[in-house]
Amino acid sequence: MCGGGGVMVWGCFAGDTVCDLFRIQGTLNQHVYYSILQRYAILSGLHLVGLSFVFQQDNGPIEMVWDESGSRVGHGCTSATLKVLNDIITTIDKRQYCAAVFIDLAKAFDSVNHRILISRLNSLGFSNDCLAWFTYFSDRVQCVKLEGLLSGPLAVSMGVPQGSILGPTLFSVYINDVALAAGDSLIHLYADDTILYTSGPSLDTVLTNLQTSFNAIQHSFRGLQLLLNTSKTKCMLFNRSLPAPARPSSITTLDGSDLEYVDNYKYLGVWLDCKLSFQTHIKHLQSKIKSSIGFLFCNKASFTHAAKHTLGKLTIPPILDFGDVIYKLASNTLLSKLDAVYHSAIHFVTKAP
C-alpha cells in the first residue's frame, strides 16, 4: 500500500510522483520502504531515452574492468557466478585455502554522488555536449505530499533517479575503478553485489591478504561516499577437505566490527555453501517448486487442460532453469531430489502416475 505521495522536479523537463511502498507495515523508518516513481510527464521518459542514445553513441562502448559484469553485453548473473566459482574450484582442486567477503552496500544506488559521477564520465572521454545531457541530475528538488499536506522542497544531491533506464549502467561506471584496489586478491562486481576473495596454501596468509585487500576496498568505497552494510557483509571459508579451525581469524571493517562467518550465502540468486555441494540451493529449489505445485493442485479444478499445460510450462521450468549450469555441479544424489518435484509438475499437467 502507499504510505504517501510527492512531487520530484527534474530541472525544466518534468516531474514524478513518489509513492512509498512499505516493506514493513506500521513503521516510518526510512530504511524499510521502497520509493516508486509514477511518471506523469512524457518528457521525462523521452529525456531518458535521449540520454541512453547519447550514452551509447558518444564514444562507443564504455571500457569497463574485466572484473565487472553488471553492464557488459553478453554477461549476467550466471556468467558472473560461473567466473567466481571457476576461480574458487580451481583453488580447491590445488588443495589450497580460499576465503571470501561478500560485500553489501547500504542504499548503494541512492548514494551516488553526482559530482563524482560526472567526473567519471568525463574521464572516460565523453564530450562536453554529452555531459551537458546529464545536467538532469542537478538542481532537482523533491517534496512529499501526505494527506493533503505538502512539505517544503528538499534538494536531491545524491542518487541515480529511480526508474531510470540508465541507473544500473551509471552505477557500474561509478564503481568501475574499485576493482583496482583489490591488490593480490580477486574481486568481481555486479552492480552493487561485490565479492572479494583470495587463496593460498596457508590459511593465515590467506586471511591476512584478504584483510589487506578488504581495507583497501573499503577506502575506495568511502571515497565514493558509499557505506558498507556491516550486518549484511559476510565472510565464507571455502574448504572441502583441508583442516580448518572452528573459529578462523576475524575479518574486520575499518570501524573495528568483526564480520560474521557463514556457511551459506545467496550470491546473485544462487545459494553457495562453504563446501560447494549446492545442497542449500537445491533445498530452496525444492521448497519453491513444491509451493508452486501445491497452489496449482489446490486450484486444478479451475483450469482447463490447455491452461494446466501453460501454467506448468511458465511456473516450474523457469525455477529450474535459472543457474542450472551452476548447480549441476552438485552430486547426482542431490540432483535426483529435483526429479521428484519435476515429476509432480508433469503429473499436474498430464495426470500421469
Secondary structure, 3 states (H helix, E strand, C coil): CECCEEEEEECCCEEEEEEEEECCCCCCCHHHEEEEEEECCHHHHHHHHHHHHHHHHCCCCCCCCCCECCCCCCCCHHHHHHHHHHHHHHHHHCCCEEEEEEEEEECCHHHCEHHHHHHHHHHCCCCHHHHHHHHHHCCCEEEEEECCEECCCEECCECCCCCCCCHHHHHHHHHHHHHHHCCCCEEEEECCEEEEEEEECCHHHHHHHHHHHHHHHHHHHHHCCCEECHHHCEEEEECCCCCCCCCCCCCECCCCCECEECCEEEECCEEEECCCCCHHHHHHHHHHHHHHHHHHHHCHHHCCHHHHHHHHHHHHHHHHHCCHHHHCCCCHHHHHHHHHHHHHHHHHHHCCC
